[in-house]
């Protein structure tokens, strides 16, 4: 069980330069049991070996405009794989992705290569210890999309990348 404050920044990925930094990879299937308009989500996820139930919520008290998008409460609990697979069947909004954990300094870096209706979207995330932590950005990163709610996993499960207009996709790179 991991409970605490998640501090995360997210970026579009410009090139495949990250691939030589892969430490390990897993395939994730996830679905959303609930998604509130206030940013509270209940998610079930599994990697075909383990399952998790995760609740995420915005940090309401003490949040500032500068840190609110990168800080969220995250309550994650291991559940039996069979339970996760069963719950996933009842989730109306789902997605899958290949997650690559990277050997980089300055935080826990991952690159998510989305599959299915989100195929073609590649995002990098870094989990930090503090919102103001200094960060050396690798050259293969594209624009930062931290706080862009349309690119949250919950939003992509509801409105996948394949449903985005080409103009919407291109606007992210400006």
N, C-alpha and C positions, 0 to 999 in steps of 0.2 A: 504494500500500500504506500502510495506517495501522496502526501497532502501538503499543499502549500501554495505559494505564490509562483506563478509561471511568468517569467520575464523573457520575452521572445521578440526577435526582429525577423522580418521576412523580406525576401528579395526574389525578383524574377531572375532566371538564369540565362545568361547570354550565350555561353559556349559550353563545350564538353570538357573544358579544362579541369573540372572537379574530379573527373573519373579516375585520375591517378592517385587521388587521395582517399579512395573508398577503403574503409576498414572492414565493413560487413554490410550485407544487404538483407532485407526481409520484404516479403509481400504482405501488405495489410489490406484487409477488407473491413470496412466500417460503415455503420449506419447510425442514424439519428432517431432516437426514441422520442425526443422532444427538442424543439427549437423555439425559443421565445423571441419576440421582437426586441426584447431588452438585452439580448446577447447571452442568455442563459441556455446552455445546451446539455443534453444528456445523450451520451454516445456509447455505443458498444463497438468493440474492435477485437479482431483476432488476427494472428499471424500464422495460423494453421498448426500452431503448437500450444499457444496460450491465448487467453482471453482477458479483456479488461472492460470495466464499466467506468466511464469518466463523466464527471459533471464539471462544467466550466461556467464561470460567472465573472462579470466585470468587477473590478475593484471600485466600489462606490465611494467609500470613505477615504479621504486623503488623496484621491486621484487628481492629477493636474492635466491640463490639455497636452502637455509635453510627454507625460508618462502613461496616461490612461490607455492608449492603444496597445502598448507593449506589455502591460501588466494585467493579469487575470488570475482569479482564484482557480485552482485546478485540484480536484479531488478524484484520484484514480485508484481503483481497486481491482486486484486480480480476481478473476472468476474462472470457473472451469471452462475449458474449450467448448464442450458440448452446450453449455448454457449460452455462451457467446454466439455460437452458430445458430442456436434456436432463436435467440432474441433478434439476431440479424434478419431472419426471415420475416419478422413483423415490422421492420423499419421501412417506412415508405420512401425515405431518402437515404441513398447509399452511394458509396464510391469505393474505388480500390486504387492502390498505388504501390509502387516499388519504392521503399525507403532505403536510402544509402547513408550509413553513418560514416562520417569523414574523420580523417586524422588531421585536424587543424587545431591551432591554438586559439585562445581567446573566448572559449565557450564550447558548448556541445553543438556541433554543426551537423545538419542532415540535408540531403537533397531528396525531394519527393518527385518522382516521375509518375504522373497520373496515368491511369489506364481507362478503358471503356469510353464513356461519353466525355471524359476529361482528358483523353489522350492528346498529347502535344503540349500540355502545360507542364512546366518544370519549375518548381519553386525551391529555394534554399531557405532554411530556418536556422537560427542560432539561438540557443537558450543561454541567458546570461545570469550572473549572480546579482547584478544591480542594474537598474535602468540606465544609469549614467556610465556604465562600464565602457572603457575605450575599446575600440574594435578596429582591427586591421582587415579591410575588406579585400578579398581575393579578386583578381582581375577578371575572372569569369562571371562575376555577378552583374546583373542588370540593375534596373531601378529598384529602390526600396518600395515595398508595398505594405509595410507594416500599417495596420489600421484600416486598410482597404477591405471593408466588410464583404464586398462582392467576391473576394478571393479567399475568404475563410473556407475551411473544409465543409462546414455546415452549409454555407451558401452555394458552394460548388456541387454539393449533393442535391440541392434543390434546383439550381440552374447551372447545369454543366457547361464547361468551356465550349463544347460543340454547339451550344445554343447562342453563344455570344456573336454579335455582329463583328465583321472584320474591323470596322472603325473602332469598336470598343476595345478590341485586342490591341490595335495599333496605338491607341491613346495611352495605354499603360507604359509604352516605351518612350513617351515624350517627357 
